[in-house]
Amino acid sequence: MRVSRGQGFPDRNRSRLMATIQDRLRIPWRGGAKQVAFDAILPVIILPTMFLLAAISLWWTVFSFTAVAVILVSVFKFFIRTIPRTKFFIVWTVTSIIILYIIFEFLVIPLLEILVEENIFLTILFAGFLLCFYLMKIRNNTLGKIGESEAESGYVGSYNRCSICQVVVPEKDHHCVWFDCCVGRHNQCLFVLALFFAIASLLYSSNLTLTSVCHPFIVYKSILLPDDCSDVYQQFELGLSFVAAIYSLGLAAFLLMLFLHQILLVSLGLTSKEWRNLSFCAKCFLGLCSKRPHSLGFVKNWSRIMCSNKTYSNIAYSH
């Protein structure tokens, strides 16, 4: 009745609906059916479907990418309210990495247009992202204990309890749903480095892919850029590689905005919550004219979150 009146579902009913779906969704398994998280299997279905449809033609590419963007926005609003600890976004991240890696290694590399040195350099960038991501997750697993220990010891600083992780995070910046972890003083530098390596990997791999499946032109010596990509949809493998490159560019653009935002916040000594609370006028001046009680100056703001800070590292690994 509420839906017919245009009132929608209350948040309590949404949570009950998702709990019922997750309880009923099971797959046959030896020893009994296993429960499967509904939100976690959606990216595994959506992403491969998007790539396969988008590789058919240009219009299918536009339609698939637009549909996925709408789905992501809708899912973000729905799952954050009903399932705060959803694994949808981290599974989306992992699935994207796996699909892009498979397409590059098994479809783009066999075209024999990429040098061994180029592939090695891309592997180094990708390994840098994985290392920073792994270390950031390790730090995140100890953030709650660190925050509680420092709070009990009387350390002067800001502490926030994450509504998703349900732990105390010292100088919390935000909870990143795409990495499924809180970002605070102890892992913010790793988060920034992970974004840097991810952006570099995506941009470099997309350029290598586009110059392999499209007609390239020489910019300077051995530096190539794609020129004419009108023939990519004539072969399904080329179309799939082209779609992967466009998807990589889209991800790189999204991560670049996050990266620049983090650079700005760290430089100003602000958290994401403090930035959101600024007035529009203050944001226009990049927060330079606003009050920043936790700022220690540009150099000290960065030194505070540096990964080489032995005090924070020792506290983290002692737990």
C-alpha positions as CSV (number, residue, x, y, z in Angstrom):
1,M,0.0,0.0,0.0
2,R,2.8,2.4,0.8
3,V,4.4,1.8,-2.6
4,S,1.1,2.5,-4.4
5,R,0.8,5.7,-2.5
6,G,4.4,6.7,-3.5
7,Q,5.7,6.6,0.1
8,G,8.3,3.8,-0.5
9,F,9.5,1.3,2.0
10,P,10.7,2.3,5.4
11,D,14.3,1.5,6.2
12,R,13.2,-1.2,8.7
13,N,11.2,-3.1,6.1
14,R,14.1,-2.8,3.6
15,S,16.5,-4.4,6.1
16,R,14.0,-7.2,6.7
17,L,13.5,-7.8,3.0
18,M,17.3,-8.1,2.4
19,A,17.7,-10.4,5.5
20,T,14.9,-12.6,4.1
21,I,16.5,-12.7,0.6
22,Q,20.0,-13.5,2.0
23,D,18.5,-16.3,4.2
24,R,16.6,-17.9,1.3
25,L,19.4,-17.6,-1.2
26,R,21.4,-20.8,-1.0
27,I,23.3,-23.0,-3.4
28,P,23.6,-26.9,-3.3
29,W,26.8,-28.0,-1.6
30,R,28.3,-31.2,-0.2
31,G,27.0,-31.7,3.3
32,G,24.1,-29.2,2.8
33,A,23.1,-26.0,1.1
34,K,25.4,-23.1,1.7
35,Q,24.1,-19.5,2.3
36,V,25.2,-17.0,-0.3
37,A,25.3,-13.2,0.3
38,F,23.0,-11.7,-2.2
39,D,24.9,-8.4,-2.3
40,A,28.2,-10.1,-2.8
41,I,27.2,-12.1,-5.9
42,L,25.7,-9.1,-7.8
43,P,29.1,-7.7,-9.1
44,V,30.1,-11.2,-10.3
45,I,26.9,-11.2,-12.5
46,I,26.7,-7.5,-13.5
47,L,30.3,-6.9,-14.6
48,P,30.9,-9.9,-17.0
49,T,27.4,-9.2,-18.5
50,M,28.3,-5.5,-19.0
51,F,31.6,-6.4,-20.7
52,L,30.1,-9.0,-23.0
53,L,27.2,-6.7,-24.1
54,A,29.4,-3.6,-24.5
55,A,31.8,-5.5,-26.8
56,I,29.0,-5.9,-29.4
57,S,28.9,-2.4,-30.8
58,L,29.4,1.3,-29.9
59,W,25.7,1.7,-29.0
60,W,25.8,-1.3,-26.7
61,T,28.9,0.2,-25.1
62,V,27.1,3.4,-24.4
63,F,24.0,1.6,-23.1
64,S,25.9,-0.9,-20.9
65,F,28.1,1.8,-19.3
66,T,25.1,4.1,-18.7
67,A,23.0,1.3,-17.2
68,V,25.9,0.2,-14.9
69,A,26.4,3.8,-13.7
70,V,22.7,4.1,-12.8
71,I,22.8,0.7,-11.1
72,L,25.8,1.7,-9.0
73,V,24.2,4.9,-7.8
74,S,21.0,3.1,-6.9
75,V,22.7,0.2,-5.2
76,F,25.0,2.6,-3.3
77,K,22.0,4.4,-1.8
78,F,20.1,1.2,-1.1
79,F,22.8,-1.0,0.4
80,I,24.3,1.8,2.6
81,R,21.0,2.1,4.3
82,T,19.9,-1.5,4.5
83,I,23.2,-3.4,4.7
84,P,25.9,-1.0,6.0
85,R,28.5,-3.7,6.1
86,T,27.8,-4.9,2.6
87,K,30.5,-6.6,0.6
88,F,29.1,-5.4,-2.7
89,F,31.7,-2.7,-3.3
90,I,34.8,-4.7,-2.3
91,V,33.6,-7.6,-4.5
92,W,33.1,-5.1,-7.3
93,T,36.7,-3.9,-6.9
94,V,38.1,-7.4,-6.9
95,T,36.0,-8.6,-9.8
96,S,37.0,-5.5,-11.9
97,I,40.7,-6.3,-11.2
98,I,40.3,-9.9,-12.2
99,I,38.4,-9.2,-15.4
100,L,40.8,-6.4,-16.5
101,Y,43.8,-8.6,-15.8
102,I,42.4,-11.6,-17.7
103,I,41.5,-9.5,-20.7
104,F,44.9,-7.8,-20.8
105,E,47.0,-10.9,-20.4
106,F,44.9,-13.3,-22.6
107,L,43.5,-11.0,-25.3
108,V,45.8,-7.9,-25.5
109,I,49.2,-9.5,-25.0
110,P,48.7,-12.2,-27.7
111,L,48.3,-9.4,-30.2
112,L,52.1,-9.0,-30.0
113,E,52.0,-5.2,-30.0
114,I,53.3,-4.8,-26.4
115,L,57.0,-5.0,-25.6
116,V,58.3,-7.1,-22.7
117,E,59.6,-4.0,-20.9
118,E,56.2,-2.4,-21.1
119,N,54.5,-5.5,-19.6
120,I,57.1,-5.6,-16.8
121,F,56.6,-1.9,-16.0
122,L,52.8,-2.4,-15.8
123,T,53.3,-5.5,-13.6
124,I,55.5,-3.4,-11.2
125,L,52.7,-0.7,-11.0
126,F,50.1,-3.3,-10.4
127,A,52.2,-5.0,-7.7
128,G,52.7,-1.7,-6.0
129,F,48.9,-1.2,-5.8
130,L,48.4,-4.7,-4.4
131,L,51.1,-4.2,-1.8
132,C,49.7,-0.9,-0.6
133,F,46.2,-2.4,-0.6
134,Y,47.3,-5.4,1.4
135,L,49.2,-3.3,4.0
136,M,46.3,-0.9,4.3
137,K,44.0,-3.8,5.1
138,I,46.4,-5.1,7.7
139,R,46.6,-1.7,9.4
140,N,42.8,-1.4,9.2
141,N,42.5,-4.7,11.2
142,T,44.4,-3.1,14.1
143,L,42.9,0.5,13.9
144,G,40.2,-0.3,16.4
145,K,42.6,-1.6,19.0
146,I,45.0,1.2,18.4
147,G,42.3,3.8,18.9
148,E,41.1,2.2,22.1
149,S,44.6,2.0,23.5
150,E,45.5,5.6,22.7
151,A,42.2,6.8,24.0
152,E,42.8,5.0,27.3
153,S,46.3,6.3,27.5
154,G,45.1,9.9,27.3
155,Y,46.6,10.6,23.9
156,V,45.4,14.0,22.6
157,G,43.6,13.6,19.3
158,S,40.3,13.0,17.7
159,Y,38.6,9.6,17.8
160,N,35.5,8.4,15.9
161,R,33.6,5.2,16.1
162,C,32.9,3.9,12.6
163,S,29.2,3.1,12.3
164,I,30.1,0.4,9.7
165,C,33.2,-1.2,11.3
166,Q,32.0,-0.5,14.9
167,V,35.5,0.2,16.1
168,V,37.2,3.3,17.4
169,V,39.4,4.9,14.7
170,P,42.0,7.6,15.7
171,E,41.7,10.7,13.5
172,K,39.3,8.9,11.1
173,D,39.0,10.4,7.6
174,H,36.3,8.2,6.1
175,H,35.2,4.6,5.5
176,C,36.1,3.5,2.0
177,V,33.4,1.1,0.8
178,W,35.4,0.2,-2.3
179,F,38.4,-1.0,-0.2
180,D,36.1,-2.2,2.7
181,C,38.1,-0.5,5.4
182,C,38.4,2.7,7.4
183,V,41.0,5.3,6.4
184,G,42.6,7.1,9.3
185,R,46.0,8.4,10.5
186,H,47.6,4.9,10.5
187,N,46.8,3.9,6.9
188,Q,46.0,7.1,5.1
189,C,49.4,7.3,3.5
190,L,49.0,3.7,2.2
191,F,45.5,4.7,0.9
192,V,47.0,7.6,-1.1
193,L,49.8,5.4,-2.5
194,A,47.3,2.7,-3.4
195,L,45.3,5.3,-5.3
196,F,48.4,6.5,-7.1
197,F,49.5,3.1,-8.2
198,A,45.9,2.1,-9.2
199,I,45.6,5.3,-11.4
200,A,49.0,4.8,-13.0
201,S,48.2,1.1,-13.7
202,L,44.8,1.9,-15.2
203,L,46.1,4.7,-17.4
204,Y,49.1,2.8,-18.6
205,S,47.2,-0.4,-19.3
206,S,44.5,1.5,-21.2
207,N,47.0,3.2,-23.3
208,L,48.8,0.0,-24.1
209,T,45.5,-1.7,-25.0
210,L,44.2,1.2,-27.1
211,T,47.4,1.5,-29.1
212,S,47.2,-2.3,-29.7
213,V,43.6,-2.6,-30.9
214,C,43.4,0.8,-32.6
215,H,45.5,2.5,-35.2
216,P,48.2,4.4,-33.2
217,F,50.3,7.5,-34.0
218,I,53.7,8.5,-32.7
219,V,53.8,11.4,-30.3
220,Y,57.5,11.4,-29.4
221,K,60.0,8.6,-30.3
222,S,58.4,5.4,-28.9
223,I,55.4,7.1,-27.2
224,L,52.2,6.2,-28.9
225,L,48.6,7.3,-28.6
226,P,45.5,5.8,-30.2
227,D,44.2,7.5,-33.3
228,D,41.4,5.6,-35.2
229,C,39.4,3.0,-33.3
230,S,36.5,2.6,-35.8
231,D,37.4,-1.1,-36.6
232,V,37.5,-2.5,-33.0
233,Y,33.9,-3.9,-33.1
234,Q,34.6,-6.0,-36.2
235,Q,36.2,-8.7,-34.0
236,F,34.7,-9.6,-30.6
237,E,38.2,-9.9,-29.0
238,L,39.2,-6.5,-30.1
239,G,35.8,-5.0,-29.0
240,L,36.2,-6.6,-25.6
241,S,39.7,-5.3,-25.2
242,F,38.5,-1.8,-26.3
243,V,35.7,-1.9,-23.7
244,A,38.2,-2.9,-21.0
245,A,40.4,0.1,-21.9
246,I,37.4,2.5,-21.7
247,Y,36.4,1.0,-18.4
248,S,39.9,1.4,-17.1
249,L,39.9,5.1,-18.1
250,G,36.6,5.6,-16.3
251,L,38.0,4.0,-13.2
252,A,41.2,6.1,-13.4
253,A,39.1,9.3,-13.7
254,F,37.1,8.4,-10.6
255,L,40.2,7.4,-8.6
256,L,42.0,10.6,-9.7
257,M,39.2,12.7,-8.2
258,L,39.6,10.7,-4.9
259,F,43.4,11.0,-5.1
260,L,43.3,14.8,-5.6
261,H,40.7,15.2,-2.8
262,Q,42.9,13.2,-0.4
263,I,46.0,15.4,-1.3
264,L,44.0,18.5,-0.6
265,L,42.6,17.2,2.7
266,V,46.0,16.0,4.0
267,S,47.7,19.3,3.0
268,L,45.0,21.3,4.8
269,G,44.8,19.0,7.8
270,L,41.1,18.4,7.4
271,T,39.1,15.2,7.4
272,S,36.4,14.3,4.9
273,K,33.7,15.1,7.5
274,E,35.2,18.5,8.3
275,W,35.4,19.2,4.5
276,R,31.7,18.4,4.1
277,N,30.8,20.7,6.9
278,L,32.5,23.7,5.2
279,S,30.4,26.3,3.6
280,F,30.3,26.6,-0.2
281,C,32.3,29.8,-0.1
282,A,35.0,28.1,2.0
283,K,35.2,25.2,-0.4
284,C,35.6,27.7,-3.3
285,F,38.8,28.9,-1.6
286,L,39.9,25.3,-1.0
287,G,39.4,25.7,2.8
288,L,42.3,28.1,3.1
289,C,40.2,30.7,4.8
290,S,38.4,28.3,7.2
291,K,39.3,27.3,10.7
292,R,41.5,24.2,10.9
293,P,42.0,23.3,14.5
294,H,43.8,20.0,13.7
295,S,46.2,21.4,11.1
296,L,49.9,21.5,12.0
297,G,51.1,23.1,8.7
298,F,51.7,21.5,5.3
299,V,54.9,19.7,6.2
300,K,53.7,18.4,9.6
301,N,50.4,17.4,8.2
302,W,52.1,15.0,5.7
303,S,54.7,13.8,8.2
304,R,51.8,12.9,10.6
305,I,50.4,10.3,8.1
306,M,53.7,9.1,6.6
307,C,53.9,5.3,6.4
308,S,57.4,5.4,7.8
309,N,56.2,6.8,11.1
310,K,57.8,4.2,13.5
311,T,55.5,5.1,16.4
312,Y,52.3,4.2,14.6
313,S,53.8,1.2,12.9
314,N,55.1,-0.3,16.2
315,I,51.7,0.2,17.9
316,A,49.9,-1.4,15.0
317,Y,52.1,-4.5,14.7
318,S,52.4,-4.9,18.5
319,H,48.7,-5.8,18.5
